[in-house]
């Protein structure tokens, strides 16, 4: 029997981090056609020393919006890194800057729940509300010192304007 994802060594987790959630996003195509925007574990280049806004580029661009794709597992808790949220806030400011030209875009969060086989798409306003509630409950910390907002799946589905079930299509 294979080890649960959370118990696997960092290198094993890094090698497939986000793959399942991004695969679902690409197959579901909730906003229609898309292009890859963010990094996909670049080979031979460390993003550690990049400014946070570059390190956490949203994953995709579709329909005038930038989309960050995240996943959560059996525990039903989205562990949204504080640094990722702060970077998304900066991307939101960049996207909103186009509002003067009438072309402002959105920063969306696509959340894949692999245990329940469901996804949610959150607007920036919905994300802010979930983060504010998580902040009130208390920011948590990973073993490596990275801080995160713990956001329960039930809170996500209660807040999101778009939640759907998804099963792998037949092979």
DRENLUMNU-593880 format. One record per residue: residue number from 1; x, y, z of N, C-alpha, C in turn; residue in three letters. Coordinates in Angstrom, 3 decimals. Layout:
SITE pos     n_c1     n_c2     n_c3    ca_c1    ca_c2    ca_c3     c_c1     c_c2     c_c3 code
SITE NUM        X        Y        Z        X        Y        Z        X        Y        Z  ALA
...
% end
This chain:
SITE pos     n_c1     n_c2     n_c3    ca_c1    ca_c2    ca_c3     c_c1     c_c2     c_c3 code
SITE   1    0.852   -1.182    0.000    0.000    0.000    0.000    0.890    1.234    0.000  UNK
SITE   2    0.552    2.209   -0.817    1.385    3.409   -0.893    1.093    4.349    0.275  UNK
SITE   3    2.101    5.138    0.605    1.981    6.101    1.709    1.009    7.210    1.338  UNK
SITE   4    0.252    7.735    2.311   -0.572    8.917    2.021    0.330   10.064    1.545  UNK
SITE   5   -0.209   10.885    0.688    0.557   11.994    0.103    1.268   12.821    1.175  UNK
SITE   6    0.550   13.180    2.236    1.114   14.056    3.271    2.312   13.440    3.983  UNK
SITE   7    2.410   12.083    3.989    3.499   11.396    4.685    4.683   11.079    3.780  UNK
SITE   8    4.562   11.371    2.489    5.657   11.093    1.567    6.770   12.121    1.728  UNK
SITE   9    8.016   11.757    1.402    9.117   12.725    1.484    8.873   13.908    0.550  UNK
SITE  10    9.486   15.048    0.885    9.297   16.285    0.122    9.540   16.080   -1.370  UNK
SITE  11   10.631   15.410   -1.750   10.944   15.232   -3.176    9.845   14.469   -3.904  UNK
SITE  12    9.263   13.477   -3.254    8.176   12.714   -3.872    6.936   13.586   -4.033  UNK
SITE  13    6.635   14.397   -3.011    5.461   15.278   -3.088    5.670   16.364   -4.134  UNK
SITE  14    6.876   16.956   -4.152    7.172   18.037   -5.091    7.012   17.563   -6.531  UNK
SITE  15    7.390   16.317   -6.789    7.334   15.778   -8.143    5.943   15.703   -8.736  UNK
SITE  16    4.927   15.674   -7.880    3.555   15.595   -8.404    2.630   16.652   -7.825  UNK
SITE  17    3.212   17.603   -7.105    2.446   18.653   -6.448    1.552   19.403   -7.444  UNK
SITE  18    0.275   19.412   -7.168   -0.659   20.166   -7.999   -1.068   19.491   -9.284  UNK
SITE  19   -0.411   18.383   -9.648   -0.703   17.748  -10.937   -2.158   17.319  -11.061  UNK
SITE  20   -2.687   16.675  -10.038   -4.056   16.177  -10.116   -5.054   17.333  -10.249  UNK
SITE  21   -4.892   18.359   -9.434   -5.810   19.508   -9.490   -5.707   20.205  -10.847  UNK
SITE  22   -4.495   20.367  -11.356   -4.329   21.030  -12.653   -4.886   20.175  -13.790  UNK
SITE  23   -4.737   18.860  -13.697   -5.312   17.969  -14.706   -6.830   18.116  -14.735  UNK
SITE  24   -7.442   18.162  -13.564   -8.900   18.332  -13.498   -9.288   19.683  -14.105  UNK
SITE  25   -8.574   20.753  -13.730   -8.874   22.075  -14.293   -8.823   22.030  -15.818  UNK
SITE  26   -7.772   21.415  -16.361   -7.598   21.374  -17.814   -8.690   20.550  -18.501  UNK
SITE  27   -9.173   19.521  -17.835  -10.228   18.703  -18.434  -11.605   19.353  -18.285  UNK
SITE  28  -11.839   19.992  -17.155  -13.128   20.646  -16.902  -13.271   21.921  -17.743  UNK
SITE  29  -12.178   22.692  -17.864  -12.186   23.959  -18.619  -13.359   24.852  -18.209  UNK
SITE  30  -13.455   25.215  -16.937  -14.640   25.952  -16.484  -14.853   27.297  -17.172  UNK
SITE  31  -13.788   27.871  -17.722  -13.920   29.169  -18.398  -13.658   29.066  -19.898  UNK
SITE  32  -13.635   27.856  -20.407  -13.356   27.654  -21.822  -11.858   27.534  -22.078  UNK
SITE  33  -11.411   27.919  -23.273   -9.991   27.793  -23.612   -9.097   28.539  -22.611  UNK
SITE  34   -7.901   28.011  -22.398   -6.970   28.588  -21.425   -5.543   28.484  -21.954  UNK
SITE  35   -4.657   29.257  -21.335   -3.222   29.099  -21.587   -2.528   28.977  -20.240  UNK
SITE  36   -1.401   28.274  -20.235   -0.584   28.159  -19.027    0.041   29.514  -18.772  UNK
SITE  37    0.029   29.978  -17.529    0.598   31.277  -17.188    1.725   31.125  -16.176  UNK
SITE  38    1.491   30.379  -15.106    2.467   30.265  -14.019    3.513   29.201  -14.252  UNK
SITE  39    4.429   29.103  -13.292    5.503   28.118  -13.337    4.936   26.727  -13.143  UNK
SITE  40    5.585   25.755  -13.753    5.224   24.362  -13.522    6.491   23.614  -13.120  UNK
SITE  41    6.963   23.875  -11.891    8.182   23.280  -11.355    9.320   23.341  -12.384  UNK
SITE  42    9.821   24.534  -12.675   10.886   24.658  -13.684   12.119   23.836  -13.301  UNK
SITE  43   12.634   23.110  -14.258   13.778   22.237  -14.036   15.063   23.044  -13.934  UNK
SITE  44   15.830   22.793  -12.879   17.141   23.405  -12.730   17.139   24.844  -12.262  UNK
SITE  45   15.959   25.391  -11.975   15.881   26.783  -11.534   15.120   26.828  -10.216  UNK
SITE  46   15.714   27.445   -9.222   15.038   27.599   -7.942   14.257   28.907   -7.955  UNK
SITE  47   13.006   28.827   -7.565   12.188   30.035   -7.489   12.218   30.632   -6.081  UNK
SITE  48   12.940   29.985   -5.181   12.983   30.387   -3.771   13.359   31.850   -3.578  UNK
SITE  49   14.302   32.347   -4.369   14.790   33.711   -4.176   14.076   34.739   -5.051  UNK
SITE  50   13.075   34.302   -5.786   12.292   35.238   -6.601   11.391   36.056   -5.692  UNK
SITE  51   11.043   37.260   -6.107   10.022   38.007   -5.363    8.740   37.169   -5.308  UNK
SITE  52    8.036   37.273   -4.207    6.862   36.433   -3.974    5.834   36.546   -5.102  UNK
SITE  53    5.685   37.713   -5.682    4.696   37.896   -6.749    5.075   37.100   -8.005  UNK
SITE  54    6.370   36.904   -8.246    6.795   36.076   -9.381    6.768   34.595   -9.027  UNK
SITE  55    7.156   34.279   -7.808    7.179   32.884   -7.353    5.784   32.279   -7.408  UNK
SITE  56    4.795   33.079   -7.094    3.417   32.589   -7.050    2.586   33.169   -8.193  UNK
SITE  57    3.087   33.035   -9.427    2.276   33.430  -10.577    1.068   32.502  -10.665  UNK
SITE  58   -0.118   33.050  -10.900   -1.278   32.172  -11.077   -1.024   31.178  -12.213  UNK
SITE  59   -1.643   30.011  -12.115   -1.352   28.906  -13.024   -1.841   29.100  -14.454  UNK
SITE  60   -3.004   29.725  -14.622   -3.630   29.799  -15.945   -4.224   31.181  -16.205  UNK
SITE  61   -4.456   31.434  -17.497   -5.182   32.619  -17.950   -6.307   32.109  -18.842  UNK
SITE  62   -7.541   32.556  -18.555   -8.699   32.170  -19.368   -9.774   33.239  -19.222  UNK
SITE  63  -10.419   33.558  -20.318  -11.577   34.458  -20.316  -11.316   35.761  -19.553  UNK
SITE  64  -10.115   36.311  -19.700   -9.797   37.582  -19.062   -9.434   37.479  -17.592  UNK
SITE  65   -9.310   36.279  -17.077   -9.010   36.070  -15.660   -7.740   35.251  -15.476  UNK
SITE  66   -7.077   35.474  -14.341   -5.967   34.621  -13.920   -6.522   33.626  -12.916  UNK
SITE  67   -6.121   32.364  -13.043   -6.660   31.315  -12.196   -5.532   30.577  -11.485  UNK
SITE  68   -5.611   30.539  -10.169   -4.701   29.726   -9.358   -5.426   28.421   -9.055  UNK
SITE  69   -4.731   27.299   -9.254   -5.321   25.984   -9.043   -4.701   25.361   -7.799  UNK
SITE  70   -5.541   24.911   -6.882   -5.077   24.291   -5.640   -5.901   23.041   -5.365  UNK
SITE  71   -5.359   22.170   -4.546   -6.067   20.953   -4.185   -6.059   20.743   -2.688  UNK
SITE  72   -6.975   19.903   -2.248   -6.984   19.484   -0.855   -7.337   18.009   -0.819  UNK
SITE  73   -7.006   17.361    0.271   -7.179   15.920    0.357   -8.214   15.488    1.368  UNK
SITE  74   -7.967   14.323    1.938   -8.924   13.682    2.840   -9.304   14.526    4.046  UNK
SITE  75   -8.373   15.326    4.532   -8.690   16.107    5.736   -9.700   17.214    5.457  UNK
SITE  76   -9.965   17.522    4.181  -10.975   18.510    3.826  -10.603   19.941    4.144  UNK
SITE  77   -9.300   20.202    4.310   -8.841   21.546    4.642   -7.936   22.062    3.527  UNK
SITE  78   -8.311   23.188    2.943   -7.416   23.877    2.011   -6.389   24.613    2.855  UNK
SITE  79   -5.126   24.350    2.585   -4.047   25.012    3.320   -3.440   26.053    2.378  UNK
SITE  80   -4.054   27.219    2.346   -3.650   28.298    1.446   -2.504   29.081    2.078  UNK
SITE  81   -1.319   28.953    1.492   -0.154   29.651    2.043   -0.408   31.153    2.089  UNK
SITE  82    0.001   31.757    3.192   -0.135   33.201    3.355    0.624   33.909    2.232  UNK
SITE  83    1.829   33.420    1.911    2.630   34.057    0.850    1.928   33.973   -0.501  UNK
SITE  84    1.249   32.857   -0.782    0.512   32.718   -2.041   -0.651   33.698   -2.080  UNK
SITE  85   -1.376   33.813   -0.969   -2.503   34.736   -0.911   -2.027   36.175   -1.099  UNK
SITE  86   -0.931   36.544   -0.450   -0.396   37.909   -0.591    0.018   38.177   -2.034  UNK
SITE  87    0.605   37.176   -2.693    0.973   37.334   -4.104   -0.272   37.488   -4.976  UNK
SITE  88   -1.300   36.689   -4.704   -2.547   36.805   -5.475   -3.172   38.175   -5.291  UNK
SITE  89   -3.008   38.736   -4.104   -3.513   40.088   -3.845   -2.802   41.095   -4.760  UNK
SITE  90   -1.499   40.925   -4.929   -0.747   41.811   -5.835   -1.169   41.603   -7.289  UNK
SITE  91   -1.381   40.340   -7.685   -1.858   40.069   -9.042   -3.236   40.701   -9.248  UNK
SITE  92   -4.067   40.685   -8.220   -5.389   41.313   -8.302   -5.248   42.809   -8.553  UNK
SITE  93   -4.297   43.448   -7.865   -4.076   44.884   -8.080   -3.631   45.153   -9.517  UNK
SITE  94   -2.767   44.284  -10.048   -2.329   44.446  -11.442   -3.507   44.285  -12.400  UNK
SITE  95   -4.317   43.282  -12.162   -5.471   43.047  -13.034   -6.486   44.181  -12.910  UNK
SITE  96   -6.696   44.676  -11.708   -7.670   45.749  -11.490   -7.198   47.055  -12.109  UNK
SITE  97   -5.894   47.205  -12.299   -5.354   48.414  -12.904   -5.902   48.654  -14.290  UNK
SITE  98   -6.306   47.586  -14.965   -6.884   47.720  -16.297   -8.324   48.215  -16.264  UNK
SITE  99   -8.924   48.298  -15.073  -10.312   48.746  -14.980  -10.513   50.134  -15.577  UNK
SITE 100   -9.451   50.969  -15.534   -9.572   52.305  -16.114   -9.845   52.222  -17.606  UNK
SITE 101   -9.408   51.128  -18.235   -9.619   50.939  -19.663  -10.849   50.058  -19.926  UNK
SITE 102  -11.545   49.697  -18.840  -12.731   48.852  -18.992  -12.414   47.405  -19.283  UNK
SITE 103  -11.200   46.946  -18.941  -10.813   45.583  -19.277  -10.279   44.815  -18.072  UNK
SITE 104  -10.625   45.229  -16.869  -10.107   44.571  -15.672  -10.503   43.114  -15.618  UNK
SITE 105   -9.591   42.301  -15.118   -9.849   40.873  -15.003   -9.990   40.448  -13.559  UNK
SITE 106  -10.221   39.203  -13.368  -10.466   38.621  -12.051   -9.311   37.694  -11.678  UNK
SITE 107   -9.150   37.470  -10.398   -8.236   36.451   -9.878   -9.122   35.383   -9.272  UNK
SITE 108   -9.142   34.216   -9.891  -10.006   33.132   -9.449   -9.180   32.035   -8.786  UNK
SITE 109   -9.812   31.307   -7.891   -9.185   30.169   -7.243  -10.010   28.942   -7.590  UNK
SITE 110   -9.370   27.982   -8.268   -9.999   26.713   -8.606   -9.526   25.717   -7.561  UNK
SITE 111  -10.455   25.179   -6.778  -10.116   24.260   -5.687  -10.637   22.871   -6.023  UNK
SITE 112   -9.717   21.906   -6.049  -10.075   20.511   -6.334  -10.032   19.705   -5.047  UNK
SITE 113  -11.140   19.047   -4.718  -11.222   18.166   -3.564  -11.169   16.736   -4.090  UNK
SITE 114   -9.974   16.129   -4.021   -9.781   14.793   -4.595  -10.553   13.722   -3.830  UNK
SITE 115  -10.800   13.945   -2.567  -11.509   12.948   -1.760  -12.992   12.911   -2.127  UNK
SITE 116  -13.600   14.085   -2.324  -15.026   14.149   -2.647  -15.292   14.192   -4.157  UNK
SITE 117  -14.230   14.296   -4.961  -14.370   14.391   -6.423  -15.272   15.568   -6.801  UNK
SITE 118  -14.926   16.731   -6.216  -15.675   17.957   -6.482  -14.695   19.101   -6.653  UNK
SITE 119  -15.140   20.126   -7.368  -14.328   21.338   -7.475  -15.203   22.561   -7.219  UNK
SITE 120  -14.516   23.639   -6.845  -15.184   24.922   -6.632  -14.357   25.995   -7.328  UNK
SITE 121  -15.022   27.005   -7.809  -14.364   28.157   -8.414  -14.757   29.374   -7.593  UNK
SITE 122  -13.742   30.025   -7.028  -13.985   31.153   -6.120  -13.558   32.471   -6.748  UNK
SITE 123  -14.418   33.463   -6.651  -14.072   34.817   -7.077  -13.128   35.428   -6.045  UNK
SITE 124  -12.548   36.576   -6.383  -11.658   37.250   -5.439  -12.414   37.642   -4.164  UNK
SITE 125  -13.637   38.127   -4.303  -14.432   38.506   -3.122  -14.674   37.301   -2.222  UNK
SITE 126  -14.999   36.170   -2.821  -15.234   34.953   -2.042  -13.952   34.504   -1.335  UNK
SITE 127  -12.823   34.602   -2.030  -11.532   34.255   -1.420  -11.248   35.138   -0.213  UNK
SITE 128  -11.464   36.441   -0.384  -11.203   37.379    0.721  -12.040   37.043    1.945  UNK
SITE 129  -13.295   36.700    1.733  -14.175   36.361    2.850  -13.718   35.085    3.562  UNK
SITE 130  -13.304   34.086    2.789  -12.817   32.835    3.385  -11.522   33.053    4.163  UNK
SITE 131  -10.622   33.865    3.605   -9.356   34.161    4.284   -9.623   34.951    5.563  UNK
SITE 132  -10.546   35.898    5.524  -10.873   36.674    6.730  -11.391   35.756    7.837  UNK
SITE 133  -12.234   34.794    7.485  -12.755   33.840    8.479  -11.619   32.956    9.003  UNK
SITE 134  -10.735   32.506    8.114   -9.598   31.670    8.534   -8.653   32.457    9.433  UNK
SITE 135   -8.473   33.721    9.121   -7.604   34.586    9.929   -8.161   34.703   11.358  UNK
SITE 136   -9.478   34.823   11.466  -10.108   34.908   12.793   -9.905   33.618   13.586  UNK
SITE 137   -9.929   32.491   12.892   -9.734   31.188   13.549   -8.264   30.960   13.923  UNK
SITE 138   -7.360   31.626   13.195   -5.935   31.497   13.501   -5.129   30.898   12.358  UNK
SITE 139   -4.060   31.573   12.010   -3.153   31.110   10.968   -2.344   29.941   11.525  UNK
SITE 140   -2.168   28.909   10.710   -1.405   27.713   11.110   -0.032   27.743   10.439  UNK
SITE 141    0.808   26.789   10.833    2.166   26.736   10.285    2.530   25.307    9.908  UNK
SITE 142    3.112   25.161    8.691    3.646   23.873    8.269    4.934   23.593    9.043  UNK
SITE 143    5.414   22.352    8.986    6.673   21.979    9.646    7.856   22.803    9.159  UNK
SITE 144    7.810   23.262    7.911    8.926   24.033    7.347    8.856   25.522    7.687  UNK
SITE 145    7.857   25.927    8.472    7.743   27.322    8.888    6.825   28.165    8.022  UNK
SITE 146    6.410   27.648    6.868    5.472   28.391    6.030    4.119   28.462    6.726  UNK
SITE 147    3.537   29.656    6.727    2.237   29.869    7.364    1.123   29.706    6.333  UNK
SITE 148   -0.027   29.235    6.822   -1.152   29.048    5.913   -2.480   29.347    6.608  UNK
SITE 149   -3.463   29.663    5.758   -4.836   29.848    6.213   -5.542   28.494    6.064  UNK
SITE 150   -6.024   27.902    7.156   -6.785   26.650    7.030   -8.242   26.970    6.668  UNK
SITE 151   -8.664   26.498    5.499  -10.018   26.805    5.025  -10.756   25.488    4.778  UNK
SITE 152  -11.754   25.171    5.597  -12.497   23.911    5.450  -13.303   23.868    4.144  UNK
SITE 153  -13.372   22.677    3.563  -14.121   22.471    2.327  -15.573   22.926    2.475  UNK
SITE 154  -16.175   22.647    3.620  -17.567   23.059    3.825  -17.725   24.579    3.729  UNK
SITE 155  -16.731   25.310    4.202  -16.766   26.778    4.086  -16.629   27.203    2.630  UNK
SITE 156  -15.789   26.482    1.893  -15.591   26.788    0.468  -16.894   26.585   -0.293  UNK
SITE 157  -17.534   25.437   -0.082  -18.773   25.157   -0.826  -19.911   26.082   -0.413  UNK
SITE 158  -19.898   26.525    0.833  -20.936   27.460    1.288  -20.754   28.840    0.667  UNK
SITE 159  -19.518   29.219    0.387  -19.217   30.565   -0.107  -19.162   30.629   -1.640  UNK
SITE 160  -18.681   29.574   -2.271  -18.437   29.591   -3.722  -19.734   29.674   -4.512  UNK
SITE 161  -19.695   30.464   -5.573  -20.865   30.546   -6.440  -20.861   29.428   -7.490  UNK
SITE 162  -19.750   28.678   -7.565  -19.656   27.595   -8.543  -19.022   26.382   -7.874  UNK
SITE 163  -19.813   25.320   -7.668  -19.340   24.062   -7.086  -19.949   22.936   -7.918  UNK
SITE 164  -19.111   21.993   -8.339  -19.620   20.873   -9.137  -18.880   19.590   -8.794  UNK
SITE 165  -19.559   18.483   -8.998  -18.939   17.169   -8.894  -18.246   16.869  -10.225  UNK
SITE 166  -17.189   16.071  -10.161  -16.489   15.694  -11.389  -15.883   14.319  -11.216  UNK
SITE 167  -16.148   13.465  -12.159  -15.552   12.131  -12.173  -14.657   12.016  -13.388  UNK
SITE 168  -13.600   11.235  -13.251  -12.733   11.000  -14.404  -13.568   10.470  -15.550  UNK
SITE 169  -13.333   11.021  -16.752  -14.077   10.490  -17.886  -13.625    9.043  -18.161  UNK
SITE 170  -14.492    8.222  -18.738  -14.095    6.831  -19.028  -12.905    6.792  -19.967  UNK
SITE 171  -12.024    5.836  -19.760  -10.823    5.708  -20.607  -11.159    5.097  -21.939  UNK
% end
